[in-house]
Amino acid sequence: MPPLRLKRYLLTGLLTFIPLWVTWLVFKFVLGLLAGIGAPLVAGLLGMLALVAPRTADTLNSEWLTFSIALVITLAALYLLGFVATRMIGQRFINAFDALLARIPLVQTIYGGTKKLMAVLQNKPSGMQRVVLIDFPRRGMKVVGFVTRVMIEEGSGREMAAVYIPTTPNPTGGYLELVPVDELTPTDWTMDQAMAFIISGGAVAPDTLPASRRLPAETP
């Protein structure tokens, strides 16, 4: 086989494999996280089963089967939780649970902050686009960020936006930046478009990019 054709086939195969690999990494992370939640319950059930039917417990005690059962249990529990949360009695229970956690300082800080972040990302802020571009880590380089809140800076009275910057390809980690509102570059992207852009490493993106706002020249 000619070297040029061999190189072309290898490059084509690599470009075909990379999207599948990135997709697998993301799904592996999410599925592993979900299965890890239900794993202790499966281990407890197998322990109880071993007291009654040791051979059956040994047969079921395989890594892939435990993973699958734990994943199914977690997904079923999340579905049930979502179903209950949409009902009046479920909302009352969740409100009572939130009030209980509010009495525990450290737990309330983590739980309350995470819950507020999830609520903020689901609702568009009044008077401001959710998905923006900011200069990061230096001027001239742009990243996609999500505006989570707008505050007023004491003294100057400037509006400062709290912008969450997710990482690629795993958007669960990232940075938090406080950026003046007049330095944000608004976009018309939806959350789905922004997440697809981030997870795909920029491969899935609109054809045009919003123009940056002109900032005043820096004084020496």
URCOR-V155255 format. One record per helix or strand of 2 or more residues. SS is the DSSP state (hx for helix, st for strand). FROM is the first residue (numbers start at 0). TO is the last residue. Records with the same first field share a line. If there is no record, write none. Layout:
SS->FROM-TO / FROM-TO
This chain:
hx->2-51 / 53-59 / 62-84 / 87-100 / 104-121 / 180-182 / 190-198
st->130-134 / 141-151 / 158-165 / 173-179 / 184-185
